Amino acid sequence: MKIVIEQGNKGGECRWQVKLDQHCVSFRSETDAQAFVATLQTRLQAPHSLPWHTSQRQAG
């Protein structure tokens, strides 16, 4: 996943945007945008376990 922080203007107001591939999330400050990215990266790098599903057939 490509993550980019960019500064932009919307309606004359300075906004910071975090672009996640094709998705975009806006923030009021660069600090808020950086905090979001840090949290996102921590969660993406965290170990994840996949649930094991056993298929149980019901006798009919």
CHARMM-style PDB file with segment names, atoms N, HN, CA, C and O in Angstrom:
ATOM      1  N   MET     1       0.857  -1.177   0.000  1.00  0.00      PROA
ATOM      2  CA  MET     1       0.000   0.000   0.000  1.00  0.00      PROA
ATOM      3  C   MET     1       0.899   1.234   0.000  1.00  0.00      PROA
ATOM      4  O   MET     1       1.805   1.360   0.823  1.00  0.00      PROA
ATOM      5  N   LYS     2       0.637   2.119  -0.914  1.00  0.00      PROA
ATOM      6  HN  LYS     2      -0.100   2.017  -1.583  1.00  0.00      PROA
ATOM      7  CA  LYS     2       1.394   3.369  -1.001  1.00  0.00      PROA
ATOM      8  C   LYS     2       0.697   4.412  -0.130  1.00  0.00      PROA
ATOM      9  O   LYS     2      -0.498   4.661  -0.288  1.00  0.00      PROA
ATOM     10  N   ILE     3       1.453   5.023   0.795  1.00  0.00      PROA
ATOM     11  HN  ILE     3       2.424   4.820   0.923  1.00  0.00      PROA
ATOM     12  CA  ILE     3       0.912   6.040   1.699  1.00  0.00      PROA
ATOM     13  C   ILE     3       1.697   7.333   1.489  1.00  0.00      PROA
ATOM     14  O   ILE     3       2.921   7.352   1.617  1.00  0.00      PROA
ATOM     15  N   VAL     4       0.976   8.424   1.163  1.00  0.00      PROA
ATOM     16  HN  VAL     4      -0.019   8.408   1.059  1.00  0.00      PROA
ATOM     17  CA  VAL     4       1.606   9.715   0.885  1.00  0.00      PROA
ATOM     18  C   VAL     4       0.878  10.803   1.666  1.00  0.00      PROA
ATOM     19  O   VAL     4      -0.351  10.818   1.721  1.00  0.00      PROA
ATOM     20  N   ILE     5       1.643  11.716   2.270  1.00  0.00      PROA
ATOM     21  HN  ILE     5       2.642  11.705   2.225  1.00  0.00      PROA
ATOM     22  CA  ILE     5       1.069  12.886   2.946  1.00  0.00      PROA
ATOM     23  C   ILE     5       1.340  14.104   2.062  1.00  0.00      PROA
ATOM     24  O   ILE     5       2.481  14.369   1.684  1.00  0.00      PROA
ATOM     25  N   GLU     6       0.266  14.843   1.738  1.00  0.00      PROA
ATOM     26  HN  GLU     6      -0.660  14.627   2.046  1.00  0.00      PROA
ATOM     27  CA  GLU     6       0.404  16.035   0.898  1.00  0.00      PROA
ATOM     28  C   GLU     6      -0.368  17.201   1.490  1.00  0.00      PROA
ATOM     29  O   GLU     6      -1.395  17.022   2.144  1.00  0.00      PROA
ATOM     30  N   GLN     7       0.146  18.393   1.247  1.00  0.00      PROA
ATOM     31  HN  GLN     7       0.981  18.538   0.716  1.00  0.00      PROA
ATOM     32  CA  GLN     7      -0.555  19.606   1.657  1.00  0.00      PROA
ATOM     33  C   GLN     7      -1.416  20.070   0.497  1.00  0.00      PROA
ATOM     34  O   GLN     7      -0.990  20.035  -0.658  1.00  0.00      PROA
ATOM     35  N   GLY     8      -2.622  20.501   0.807  1.00  0.00      PROA
ATOM     36  HN  GLY     8      -2.968  20.530   1.745  1.00  0.00      PROA
ATOM     37  CA  GLY     8      -3.517  20.986  -0.236  1.00  0.00      PROA
ATOM     38  C   GLY     8      -4.400  22.102   0.280  1.00  0.00      PROA
ATOM     39  O   GLY     8      -4.433  22.371   1.481  1.00  0.00      PROA
ATOM     40  N   ASN     9      -5.105  22.744  -0.612  1.00  0.00      PROA
ATOM     41  HN  ASN     9      -5.078  22.526  -1.587  1.00  0.00      PROA
ATOM     42  CA  ASN     9      -6.040  23.808  -0.252  1.00  0.00      PROA
ATOM     43  C   ASN     9      -7.438  23.418  -0.691  1.00  0.00      PROA
ATOM     44  O   ASN     9      -7.642  22.924  -1.800  1.00  0.00      PROA
ATOM     45  N   LYS    10      -8.394  23.646   0.189  1.00  0.00      PROA
ATOM     46  HN  LYS    10      -8.228  24.047   1.090  1.00  0.00      PROA
ATOM     47  CA  LYS    10      -9.780  23.380  -0.152  1.00  0.00      PROA
ATOM     48  C   LYS    10     -10.597  24.557   0.350  1.00  0.00      PROA
ATOM     49  O   LYS    10     -10.685  24.795   1.555  1.00  0.00      PROA
ATOM     50  N   GLY    11     -11.188  25.283  -0.567  1.00  0.00      PROA
ATOM     51  HN  GLY    11     -11.118  25.090  -1.545  1.00  0.00      PROA
ATOM     52  CA  GLY    11     -11.971  26.452  -0.175  1.00  0.00      PROA
ATOM     53  C   GLY    11     -11.131  27.519   0.495  1.00  0.00      PROA
ATOM     54  O   GLY    11     -11.616  28.232   1.373  1.00  0.00      PROA
ATOM     55  N   GLY    12      -9.855  27.638   0.084  1.00  0.00      PROA
ATOM     56  HN  GLY    12      -9.461  27.058  -0.629  1.00  0.00      PROA
ATOM     57  CA  GLY    12      -8.970  28.640   0.667  1.00  0.00      PROA
ATOM     58  C   GLY    12      -8.400  28.242   2.013  1.00  0.00      PROA
ATOM     59  O   GLY    12      -7.667  29.012   2.634  1.00  0.00      PROA
ATOM     60  N   GLU    13      -8.732  27.040   2.471  1.00  0.00      PROA
ATOM     61  HN  GLU    13      -9.327  26.413   1.967  1.00  0.00      PROA
ATOM     62  CA  GLU    13      -8.250  26.564   3.767  1.00  0.00      PROA
ATOM     63  C   GLU    13      -7.180  25.497   3.545  1.00  0.00      PROA
ATOM     64  O   GLU    13      -7.354  24.596   2.725  1.00  0.00      PROA
ATOM     65  N   CYS    14      -6.084  25.604   4.273  1.00  0.00      PROA
ATOM     66  HN  CYS    14      -5.943  26.336   4.939  1.00  0.00      PROA
ATOM     67  CA  CYS    14      -4.996  24.644   4.149  1.00  0.00      PROA
ATOM     68  C   CYS    14      -5.410  23.323   4.792  1.00  0.00      PROA
ATOM     69  O   CYS    14      -5.810  23.286   5.955  1.00  0.00      PROA
ATOM     70  N   ARG    15      -5.311  22.265   4.039  1.00  0.00      PROA
ATOM     71  HN  ARG    15      -4.986  22.295   3.093  1.00  0.00      PROA
ATOM     72  CA  ARG    15      -5.643  20.922   4.517  1.00  0.00      PROA
ATOM     73  C   ARG    15      -4.475  19.991   4.219  1.00  0.00      PROA
ATOM     74  O   ARG    15      -3.707  20.209   3.283  1.00  0.00      PROA
ATOM     75  N   TRP    16      -4.363  18.972   5.020  1.00  0.00      PROA
ATOM     76  HN  TRP    16      -4.987  18.795   5.781  1.00  0.00      PROA
ATOM     77  CA  TRP    16      -3.369  17.933   4.789  1.00  0.00      PROA
ATOM     78  C   TRP    16      -4.115  16.667   4.391  1.00  0.00      PROA
ATOM     79  O   TRP    16      -5.138  16.321   4.980  1.00  0.00      PROA
ATOM     80  N   GLN    17      -3.593  15.994   3.397  1.00  0.00      PROA
ATOM     81  HN  GLN    17      -2.762  16.276   2.919  1.00  0.00      PROA
ATOM     82  CA  GLN    17      -4.256  14.801   2.913  1.00  0.00      PROA
ATOM     83  C   GLN    17      -3.317  13.601   3.003  1.00  0.00      PROA
ATOM     84  O   GLN    17      -2.136  13.680   2.666  1.00  0.00      PROA
ATOM     85  N   VAL    18      -3.878  12.502   3.463  1.00  0.00      PROA
ATOM     86  HN  VAL    18      -4.838  12.438   3.737  1.00  0.00      PROA
ATOM     87  CA  VAL    18      -3.164  11.234   3.454  1.00  0.00      PROA
ATOM     88  C   VAL    18      -3.789  10.420   2.335  1.00  0.00      PROA
ATOM     89  O   VAL    18      -4.984  10.123   2.353  1.00  0.00      PROA
ATOM     90  N   LYS    19      -2.968  10.066   1.368  1.00  0.00      PROA
ATOM     91  HN  LYS    19      -1.997  10.307   1.353  1.00  0.00      PROA
ATOM     92  CA  LYS    19      -3.447   9.287   0.228  1.00  0.00      PROA
ATOM     93  C   LYS    19      -3.013   7.839   0.415  1.00  0.00      PROA
ATOM     94  O   LYS    19      -1.830   7.537   0.570  1.00  0.00      PROA
ATOM     95  N   LEU    20      -3.996   6.963   0.396  1.00  0.00      PROA
ATOM     96  HN  LEU    20      -4.957   7.208   0.270  1.00  0.00      PROA
ATOM     97  CA  LEU    20      -3.773   5.530   0.543  1.00  0.00      PROA
ATOM     98  C   LEU    20      -4.170   4.881  -0.777  1.00  0.00      PROA
ATOM     99  O   LEU    20      -5.342   4.580  -1.005  1.00  0.00      PROA
ATOM    100  N   ASP    21      -3.201   4.672  -1.625  1.00  0.00      PROA
ATOM    101  HN  ASP    21      -2.249   4.917  -1.440  1.00  0.00      PROA
ATOM    102  CA  ASP    21      -3.476   4.211  -2.987  1.00  0.00      PROA
ATOM    103  C   ASP    21      -4.474   5.170  -3.625  1.00  0.00      PROA
ATOM    104  O   ASP    21      -4.109   6.307  -3.924  1.00  0.00      PROA
ATOM    105  N   GLN    22      -5.721   4.756  -3.845  1.00  0.00      PROA
ATOM    106  HN  GLN    22      -6.018   3.833  -3.602  1.00  0.00      PROA
ATOM    107  CA  GLN    22      -6.710   5.614  -4.492  1.00  0.00      PROA
ATOM    108  C   GLN    22      -7.626   6.327  -3.500  1.00  0.00      PROA
ATOM    109  O   GLN    22      -8.482   7.112  -3.909  1.00  0.00      PROA
ATOM    110  N   HSD    23      -7.460   6.070  -2.220  1.00  0.00      PROA
ATOM    111  HN  HSD    23      -6.764   5.433  -1.888  1.00  0.00      PROA
ATOM    112  CA  HSD    23      -8.309   6.689  -1.198  1.00  0.00      PROA
ATOM    113  C   HSD    23      -7.595   7.884  -0.583  1.00  0.00      PROA
ATOM    114  O   HSD    23      -6.368   7.902  -0.485  1.00  0.00      PROA
ATOM    115  N   CYS    24      -8.371   8.879  -0.171  1.00  0.00      PROA
ATOM    116  HN  CYS    24      -9.368   8.864  -0.250  1.00  0.00      PROA
ATOM    117  CA  CYS    24      -7.807  10.096   0.384  1.00  0.00      PROA
ATOM    118  C   CYS    24      -8.545  10.473   1.673  1.00  0.00      PROA
ATOM    119  O   CYS    24      -9.775  10.469   1.720  1.00  0.00      PROA
ATOM    120  N   VAL    25      -7.771  10.800   2.720  1.00  0.00      PROA
ATOM    121  HN  VAL    25      -6.771  10.803   2.681  1.00  0.00      PROA
ATOM    122  CA  VAL    25      -8.342  11.223   3.998  1.00  0.00      PROA
ATOM    123  C   VAL    25      -7.760  12.595   4.327  1.00  0.00      PROA
ATOM    124  O   VAL    25      -6.543  12.776   4.285  1.00  0.00      PROA
ATOM    125  N   SER    26      -8.623  13.568   4.655  1.00  0.00      PROA
ATOM    126  HN  SER    26      -9.612  13.421   4.688  1.00  0.00      PROA
ATOM    127  CA  SER    26      -8.178  14.941   4.930  1.00  0.00      PROA
ATOM    128  C   SER    26      -8.041  15.203   6.423  1.00  0.00      PROA
ATOM    129  O   SER    26      -8.796  14.668   7.235  1.00  0.00      PROA
ATOM    130  N   PHE    27      -7.061  16.039   6.770  1.00  0.00      PROA
ATOM    131  HN  PHE    27      -6.448  16.474   6.111  1.00  0.00      PROA
ATOM    132  CA  PHE    27      -6.798  16.422   8.157  1.00  0.00      PROA
ATOM    133  C   PHE    27      -6.559  17.922   8.222  1.00  0.00      PROA
ATOM    134  O   PHE    27      -6.175  18.537   7.227  1.00  0.00      PROA
ATOM    135  N   ARG    28      -6.782  18.508   9.383  1.00  0.00      PROA
ATOM    136  HN  ARG    28      -7.094  18.008  10.191  1.00  0.00      PROA
ATOM    137  CA  ARG    28      -6.606  19.954   9.564  1.00  0.00      PROA
ATOM    138  C   ARG    28      -5.146  20.358   9.739  1.00  0.00      PROA
ATOM    139  O   ARG    28      -4.770  21.498   9.466  1.00  0.00      PROA
ATOM    140  N   SER    29      -4.325  19.406  10.201  1.00  0.00      PROA
ATOM    141  HN  SER    29      -4.630  18.480  10.423  1.00  0.00      PROA
ATOM    142  CA  SER    29      -2.918  19.753  10.435  1.00  0.00      PROA
ATOM    143  C   SER    29      -2.002  18.623   9.982  1.00  0.00      PROA
ATOM    144  O   SER    29      -2.417  17.470   9.865  1.00  0.00      PROA
ATOM    145  N   GLU    30      -0.766  18.976   9.735  1.00  0.00      PROA
ATOM    146  HN  GLU    30      -0.428  19.913   9.830  1.00  0.00      PROA
ATOM    147  CA  GLU    30       0.226  17.976   9.353  1.00  0.00      PROA
ATOM    148  C   GLU    30       0.458  16.994  10.500  1.00  0.00      PROA
ATOM    149  O   GLU    30       0.682  15.806  10.267  1.00  0.00      PROA
ATOM    150  N   THR    31       0.405  17.488  11.731  1.00  0.00      PROA
ATOM    151  HN  THR    31       0.223  18.453  11.919  1.00  0.00      PROA
ATOM    152  CA  THR    31       0.595  16.639  12.904  1.00  0.00      PROA
ATOM    153  C   THR    31      -0.479  15.552  12.968  1.00  0.00      PROA
ATOM    154  O   THR    31      -0.177  14.391  13.244  1.00  0.00      PROA
ATOM    155  N   ASP    32      -1.737  15.935  12.709  1.00  0.00      PROA
ATOM    156  HN  ASP    32      -1.982  16.878  12.484  1.00  0.00      PROA
ATOM    157  CA  ASP    32      -2.828  14.951  12.710  1.00  0.00      PROA
ATOM    158  C   ASP    32      -2.633  13.921  11.607  1.00  0.00      PROA
ATOM    159  O   ASP    32      -2.864  12.731  11.823  1.00  0.00      PROA
ATOM    160  N   ALA    33      -2.214  14.363  10.432  1.00  0.00      PROA
ATOM    161  HN  ALA    33      -2.027  15.330  10.257  1.00  0.00      PROA
ATOM    162  CA  ALA    33      -1.982  13.452   9.312  1.00  0.00      PROA
ATOM    163  C   ALA    33      -0.854  12.475   9.633  1.00  0.00      PROA
ATOM    164  O   ALA    33      -0.964  11.282   9.349  1.00  0.00      PROA
ATOM    165  N   GLN    34       0.223  12.974  10.219  1.00  0.00      PROA
ATOM    166  HN  GLN    34       0.312  13.943  10.449  1.00  0.00      PROA
ATOM    167  CA  GLN    34       1.353  12.114  10.570  1.00  0.00      PROA
ATOM    168  C   GLN    34       0.975  11.113  11.661  1.00  0.00      PROA
ATOM    169  O   GLN    34       1.423   9.967  11.630  1.00  0.00      PROA
ATOM    170  N   ALA    35       0.158  11.534  12.620  1.00  0.00      PROA
ATOM    171  HN  ALA    35      -0.206  12.465  12.645  1.00  0.00      PROA
ATOM    172  CA  ALA    35      -0.290  10.633  13.682  1.00  0.00      PROA
ATOM    173  C   ALA    35      -1.149   9.511  13.095  1.00  0.00      PROA
ATOM    174  O   ALA    35      -1.024   8.356  13.501  1.00  0.00      PROA
ATOM    175  N   PHE    36      -2.014   9.846  12.148  1.00  0.00      PROA
ATOM    176  HN  PHE    36      -2.115  10.785  11.819  1.00  0.00      PROA
ATOM    177  CA  PHE    36      -2.853   8.848  11.488  1.00  0.00      PROA
ATOM    178  C   PHE    36      -1.985   7.825  10.754  1.00  0.00      PROA
ATOM    179  O   PHE    36      -2.226   6.622  10.852  1.00  0.00      PROA
ATOM    180  N   VAL    37      -0.984   8.296  10.023  1.00  0.00      PROA
ATOM    181  HN  VAL    37      -0.788   9.274   9.943  1.00  0.00      PROA
ATOM    182  CA  VAL    37      -0.103   7.407   9.276  1.00  0.00      PROA
ATOM    183  C   VAL    37       0.688   6.510  10.228  1.00  0.00      PROA
ATOM    184  O   VAL    37       0.852   5.319   9.962  1.00  0.00      PROA
ATOM    185  N   ALA    38       1.175   7.068  11.328  1.00  0.00      PROA
ATOM    186  HN  ALA    38       1.042   8.035  11.544  1.00  0.00      PROA
ATOM    187  CA  ALA    38       1.931   6.277  12.298  1.00  0.00      PROA
ATOM    188  C   ALA    38       1.063   5.159  12.885  1.00  0.00      PROA
ATOM    189  O   ALA    38       1.515   4.021  13.012  1.00  0.00      PROA
ATOM    190  N   THR    39      -0.175   5.485  13.241  1.00  0.00      PROA
ATOM    191  HN  THR    39      -0.542   6.409  13.138  1.00  0.00      PROA
ATOM    192  CA  THR    39      -1.094   4.478  13.780  1.00  0.00      PROA
ATOM    193  C   THR    39      -1.404   3.414  12.732  1.00  0.00      PROA
ATOM    194  O   THR    39      -1.413   2.221  13.036  1.00  0.00      PROA
ATOM    195  N   LEU    40      -1.658   3.847  11.505  1.00  0.00      PROA
ATOM    196  HN  LEU    40      -1.651   4.816  11.258  1.00  0.00      PROA
ATOM    197  CA  LEU    40      -1.964   2.921  10.421  1.00  0.00      PROA
ATOM    198  C   LEU    40      -0.792   1.966  10.173  1.00  0.00      PROA
ATOM    199  O   LEU    40      -0.994   0.759  10.036  1.00  0.00      PROA
ATOM    200  N   GLN    41       0.415   2.496  10.116  1.00  0.00      PROA
ATOM    201  HN  GLN    41       0.579   3.476  10.228  1.00  0.00      PROA
ATOM    202  CA  GLN    41       1.585   1.654   9.867  1.00  0.00      PROA
ATOM    203  C   GLN    41       1.820   0.665  11.006  1.00  0.00      PROA
ATOM    204  O   GLN    41       2.206  -0.478  10.763  1.00  0.00      PROA
ATOM    205  N   THR    42       1.592   1.093  12.239  1.00  0.00      PROA
ATOM    206  HN  THR    42       1.278   2.022  12.437  1.00  0.00      PROA
ATOM    207  CA  THR    42       1.726   0.192  13.385  1.00  0.00      PROA
ATOM    208  C   THR    42       0.740  -0.963  13.271  1.00  0.00      PROA
ATOM    209  O   THR    42       1.090  -2.118  13.517  1.00  0.00      PROA
ATOM    210  N   ARG    43      -0.481  -0.646  12.898  1.00  0.00      PROA
ATOM    211  HN  ARG    43      -0.765   0.291  12.698  1.00  0.00      PROA
ATOM    212  CA  ARG    43      -1.504  -1.694  12.763  1.00  0.00      PROA
ATOM    213  C   ARG    43      -1.210  -2.623  11.590  1.00  0.00      PROA
ATOM    214  O   ARG    43      -1.428  -3.830  11.690  1.00  0.00      PROA
ATOM    215  N   LEU    44      -0.723  -2.082  10.491  1.00  0.00      PROA
ATOM    216  HN  LEU    44      -0.545  -1.101  10.410  1.00  0.00      PROA
ATOM    217  CA  LEU    44      -0.408  -2.922   9.340  1.00  0.00      PROA
ATOM    218  C   LEU    44       0.766  -3.857   9.625  1.00  0.00      PROA
ATOM    219  O   LEU    44       0.805  -4.976   9.114  1.00  0.00      PROA
ATOM    220  N   GLN    45       1.714  -3.408  10.432  1.00  0.00      PROA
ATOM    221  HN  GLN    45       1.683  -2.498  10.848  1.00  0.00      PROA
ATOM    222  CA  GLN    45       2.901  -4.212  10.720  1.00  0.00      PROA
ATOM    223  C   GLN    45       2.704  -5.166  11.893  1.00  0.00      PROA
ATOM    224  O   GLN    45       3.559  -6.014  12.147  1.00  0.00      PROA
ATOM    225  N   ALA    46       1.605  -5.042  12.600  1.00  0.00      PROA
ATOM    226  HN  ALA    46       0.910  -4.353  12.394  1.00  0.00      PROA
ATOM    227  CA  ALA    46       1.337  -5.907  13.746  1.00  0.00      PROA
ATOM    228  C   ALA    46       1.091  -7.342  13.267  1.00  0.00      PROA
ATOM    229  O   ALA    46       0.582  -7.560  12.168  1.00  0.00      PROA
ATOM    230  N   PRO    47       1.456  -8.305  14.098  1.00  0.00      PROA
ATOM    231  CA  PRO    47       1.191  -9.691  13.707  1.00  0.00      PROA
ATOM    232  C   PRO    47      -0.315  -9.954  13.662  1.00  0.00      PROA
ATOM    233  O   PRO    47      -1.072  -9.499  14.520  1.00  0.00      PROA
ATOM    234  N   HSD    48      -0.714 -10.686  12.659  1.00  0.00      PROA
ATOM    235  HN  HSD    48      -0.100 -11.055  11.962  1.00  0.00      PROA
ATOM    236  CA  HSD    48      -2.119 -11.028  12.499  1.00  0.00      PROA
ATOM    237  C   HSD    48      -2.248 -12.546  12.402  1.00  0.00      PROA
ATOM    238  O   HSD    48      -1.476 -13.209  11.710  1.00  0.00      PROA
ATOM    239  N   SER    49      -3.214 -13.065  13.092  1.00  0.00      PROA
ATOM    240  HN  SER    49      -3.841 -12.526  13.655  1.00  0.00      PROA
ATOM    241  CA  SER    49      -3.463 -14.499  12.986  1.00  0.00      PROA
ATOM    242  C   SER    49      -4.742 -14.715  12.191  1.00  0.00      PROA
ATOM    243  O   SER    49      -5.721 -13.983  12.331  1.00  0.00      PROA
ATOM    244  N   LEU    50      -4.702 -15.725  11.370  1.00  0.00      PROA
ATOM    245  HN  LEU    50      -3.906 -16.320  11.256  1.00  0.00      PROA
ATOM    246  CA  LEU    50      -5.872 -16.051  10.573  1.00  0.00      PROA
ATOM    247  C   LEU    50      -6.699 -17.098  11.313  1.00  0.00      PROA
ATOM    248  O   LEU    50      -6.150 -18.068  11.834  1.00  0.00      PROA
ATOM    249  N   PRO    51      -7.989 -16.912  11.360  1.00  0.00      PROA
ATOM    250  CA  PRO    51      -8.824 -17.904  12.056  1.00  0.00      PROA
ATOM    251  C   PRO    51      -8.854 -19.212  11.265  1.00  0.00      PROA
ATOM    252  O   PRO    51      -8.902 -19.218  10.035  1.00  0.00      PROA
ATOM    253  N   TRP    52      -8.824 -20.288  11.989  1.00  0.00      PROA
ATOM    254  HN  TRP    52      -8.785 -20.283  12.988  1.00  0.00      PROA
ATOM    255  CA  TRP    52      -8.909 -21.605  11.361  1.00  0.00      PROA
ATOM    256  C   TRP    52     -10.352 -22.041  11.400  1.00  0.00      PROA
ATOM    257  O   TRP    52     -10.971 -22.086  12.463  1.00  0.00      PROA
ATOM    258  N   HSD    53     -10.878 -22.356  10.257  1.00  0.00      PROA
ATOM    259  HN  HSD    53     -10.375 -22.319   9.393  1.00  0.00      PROA
ATOM    260  CA  HSD    53     -12.256 -22.820  10.151  1.00  0.00      PROA
ATOM    261  C   HSD    53     -12.249 -24.306   9.809  1.00  0.00      PROA
ATOM    262  O   HSD    53     -11.577 -24.745   8.875  1.00  0.00      PROA
ATOM    263  N   THR    54     -12.992 -25.045  10.566  1.00  0.00      PROA
ATOM    264  HN  THR    54     -13.538 -24.689  11.324  1.00  0.00      PROA
ATOM    265  CA  THR    54     -13.162 -26.458  10.219  1.00  0.00      PROA
ATOM    266  C   THR    54     -14.572 -26.627   9.691  1.00  0.00      PROA
ATOM    267  O   THR    54     -15.542 -26.185  10.305  1.00  0.00      PROA
ATOM    268  N   SER    55     -14.663 -27.257   8.574  1.00  0.00      PROA
ATOM    269  HN  SER    55     -13.875 -27.616   8.075  1.00  0.00      PROA
ATOM    270  CA  SER    55     -15.993 -27.473   8.023  1.00  0.00      PROA
ATOM    271  C   SER    55     -16.586 -28.714   8.686  1.00  0.00      PROA
ATOM    272  O   SER    55     -15.999 -29.796   8.678  1.00  0.00      PROA
ATOM    273  N   GLN    56     -17.722 -28.521   9.235  1.00  0.00      PROA
ATOM    274  HN  GLN    56     -18.199 -27.642   9.241  1.00  0.00      PROA
ATOM    275  CA  GLN    56     -18.430 -29.609   9.898  1.00  0.00      PROA
ATOM    276  C   GLN    56     -19.631 -29.980   9.067  1.00  0.00      PROA
ATOM    277  O   GLN    56     -20.483 -29.146   8.763  1.00  0.00      PROA
ATOM    278  N   ARG    57     -19.685 -31.226   8.711  1.00  0.00      PROA
ATOM    279  HN  ARG    57     -18.993 -31.904   8.959  1.00  0.00      PROA
ATOM    280  CA  ARG    57     -20.832 -31.679   7.933  1.00  0.00      PROA
ATOM    281  C   ARG    57     -21.872 -32.238   8.874  1.00  0.00      PROA
ATOM    282  O   ARG    57     -21.571 -33.014   9.781  1.00  0.00      PROA
ATOM    283  N   GLN    58     -23.063 -31.838   8.644  1.00  0.00      PROA
ATOM    284  HN  GLN    58     -23.307 -31.207   7.907  1.00  0.00      PROA
ATOM    285  CA  GLN    58     -24.158 -32.323   9.479  1.00  0.00      PROA
ATOM    286  C   GLN    58     -24.725 -33.584   8.866  1.00  0.00      PROA
ATOM    287  O   GLN    58     -25.037 -33.640   7.677  1.00  0.00      PROA
ATOM    288  N   ALA    59     -24.849 -34.583   9.699  1.00  0.00      PROA
ATOM    289  HN  ALA    59     -24.596 -34.537  10.666  1.00  0.00      PROA
ATOM    290  CA  ALA    59     -25.462 -35.828   9.229  1.00  0.00      PROA
ATOM    291  C   ALA    59     -26.951 -35.613   9.100  1.00  0.00      PROA
ATOM    292  O   ALA    59     -27.580 -35.041   9.990  1.00  0.00      PROA
ATOM    293  N   GLY    60     -27.509 -36.058   8.018  1.00  0.00      PROA
ATOM    294  HN  GLY    60     -26.998 -36.522   7.295  1.00  0.00      PROA
ATOM    295  CA  GLY    60     -28.919 -35.773   7.772  1.00  0.00      PROA
ATOM    296  C   GLY    60     -29.815 -36.906   7.906  1.00  0.00      PROA
ATOM    297  OT1 GLY    60     -31.023 -36.763   7.717  1.00  0.00      PROA
TER     298      GLY     60
END
